[in-house]
């Protein structure tokens, strides 16, 4: 497996942990998109608010990786 693929897999794993963790903590349904979830959580979590745009970009990167594979 190439280094590029390993990095992509590590990113996806971290993304999935973040996604599931926030959904569990804030009781957010799977039907809400990642970006919408981040916007919602940012209203009550200052750390998420600080990194809101970066997190939304990570969601876009995740989609690019997953749909290119």
Buried (B, 14 or more C-beta within 10 A) or exposed (E): EEEEEEEBEEBBEEBEEBBEEBBEEEEBEEEEEBBEBBBBBBEEBEEBBEBBEEBBEBBEBBEEBEEEE
